[in-house]
């Protein structure tokens, strides 16, 4: 974490995201943080997740029709969301940087990034 003003709560939230092997939801992060410090409120966890993701220290992954997930790996990569178990996994495939330049309406949009989430059924649920 590189922010100059780290609160104890922010550090707890960051570590909970970092230490959770799956891509946790805000509620799952709250449970981890609350176990370590019961005085931290749900609102504090949500606020710190927002700050950390806005600063680029964690990555917020929006899941269609599901809860957002959080990832400490901020390098460009894709995700897979299992519709059966609701888990989110990192995809082992190269990132396609040309996708940003292939948007169909050149000049009209200033593409500054994208999030690609594949959906389906993971090997364990299959």
URSULFEN-V528944 format. One record per helix or strand of 2 or more residues. SS is the DSSP state (H for helix, E for strand). FROM is the first residue (numbers start at 0). TO is the last residue. If there is no record, write none. Layout:
SS;FROM;TO / SS;FROM;TO
//
This chain:
H;7;18 / H;25;35 / H;41;53 / E;58;60 / E;68;70 / E;78;81 / E;87;89 / H;96;101 / E;116;119
//
